[in-house]
Each structure stands twice: as structure tokens, then as C-alpha cells.
Amino acid sequence: MEYINSEYQDSIDFLNDCAQVCYECFEASLNAPDFKERGELIKYLVECAQHCQMTVGYLSRSSIHLEEMALISAHLAKATAALCEKFDDEHTKITGKVCLETANICIEAFDD
């Protein structure tokens, strides 16, 4: 398949991965033994995932606001990664890693 707007394809791919892993971590966190300690993380996971999904649309259609949206997603992904570091389970650590990688890719795409 050939993409119409491939200029931001790396960012789009990472944003999609980030949304998926955040939703999966959200689901795992609901059943985690330390659920009560994960309140803030759960909020960030949902916000990060939703914003990543929304940003994919902006990038795909070359919106005039794509840079701002990508940088907000990068900020949310970094904040989520920082919260993930507070927990020791493998899934949350992987989520933090994916979030941080996504943030870096989005920032690099718009680094002047």
C-alpha cells in the first residue's frame, strides 16, 4: 500500500503503537494488585492514547496544526513515561519505553 502522506509515517506509526500500548496498560492497571496507587497513571494513559490517536489524523491529512498536535502528544507521552517509571511490572515498563520513544520521534520530526 502506498501512503498519500508518507512524510510523517514514522511519527504516525509510533503514535499508533503508543496509543495501543497505553490502552493495554490501562486495561492491565485496572486489574493490578496496586490499582489504588495507579490513579494518576491511569488518567495519563487514557489521555496519552486518545491524543496520539487524534494526532494521527492531523498528520495524515497534513493539517495546518500538525506540529502543535504532535508536540502536545510528545509532551503527554513523556509525562506518561515518567509515571510509568514508578511501577515495577514489565507491562508498565514497556509502556514507558514506547511512550518515550514516541515522544522522541515526534520531537525529531519537527526539530528545526
C-alpha positions in Angstrom: 0.0 0.0 0.0 1.3 3.4 -0.9 0.6 6.2 1.5 -0.5 9.6 0.3 1.2 11.5 3.1 4.3 9.5 3.9 6.3 12.4 5.2 5.3 11.8 8.8 4.9 8.0 8.5 7.4 7.2 11.3 5.5 9.5 13.7 2.2 8.0 12.7 3.4 4.5 13.3 4.9 5.4 16.7 1.8 7.3 17.7 -0.4 4.3 16.8 1.9 2.0 18.8 1.8 4.4 21.7 -2.0 4.5 21.8 -2.2 0.8 21.7 0.3 0.1 24.4 -1.3 2.9 26.6 -4.7 1.3 26.3 -3.3 -2.2 27.0 -1.5 -0.8 30.1 -4.7 0.9 31.1 -6.5 -2.4 31.0 -3.7 -4.2 32.9 -3.7 -1.4 35.5 -7.4 -1.9 36.2 -6.6 -5.5 37.4 -3.2 -4.7 39.0 -2.8 -5.6 42.7 -1.6 -2.0 43.2 -4.6 -0.5 41.5 -5.1 2.2 44.1 -1.6 3.6 43.5 -2.2 3.8 39.8 -4.9 6.5 39.7 -2.8 9.3 38.1 -1.1 6.8 35.8 -4.5 5.5 34.5 -5.6 9.1 33.7 -2.4 9.8 31.8 -2.6 6.5 29.9 -6.1 7.4 28.6 -5.1 11.0 27.7 -1.9 9.9 26.0 -3.7 7.2 24.0 -6.5 9.5 22.9 -4.3 12.3 22.0 -2.0 10.0 20.0 -4.9 8.8 18.0 -6.2 12.3 17.3 -2.7 13.4 16.3 -2.5 10.6 13.7 -5.5 12.2 11.9 -3.8 15.6 11.9 -0.6 14.2 10.5 -2.4 12.0 7.9 -4.3 14.9 6.4 -1.4 17.4 6.7 -3.4 19.7 9.0 -2.0 23.3 9.5 -1.9 22.3 13.2 0.0 19.1 12.8 3.2 20.3 14.5 1.4 21.6 17.6 -0.6 18.4 17.9 2.5 16.2 17.5 4.4 18.2 20.2 1.5 18.0 22.6 1.4 14.2 22.1 5.2 14.2 22.7 4.7 16.1 25.9 1.9 13.7 27.1 4.0 10.7 26.1 6.9 12.0 28.1 4.8 12.7 31.2 3.2 9.2 30.9 6.6 7.6 30.6 7.8 9.4 33.8 4.7 8.0 35.7 5.4 4.5 34.3 8.8 4.5 35.9 7.2 4.4 39.3 5.9 0.9 38.8 7.9 -2.3 38.5 5.8 -4.6 36.4 7.0 -5.5 32.9 4.0 -4.2 31.0 4.2 -0.7 32.6 7.9 -0.5 31.9 7.4 -1.4 28.3 4.7 1.2 28.1 7.0 3.8 29.4 9.7 2.9 26.9 7.2 3.1 24.0 5.9 6.4 25.2 9.4 7.9 25.5 10.4 6.6 22.0 7.2 8.1 20.6 7.9 11.4 22.2 11.4 11.5 20.8 10.2 10.6 17.2 7.6 13.3 17.3 10.1 15.9 18.6 12.7 14.9 15.9 10.1 15.2 13.2 9.7 18.9 13.9 13.2 19.7 15.1 14.3 22.8 13.2 
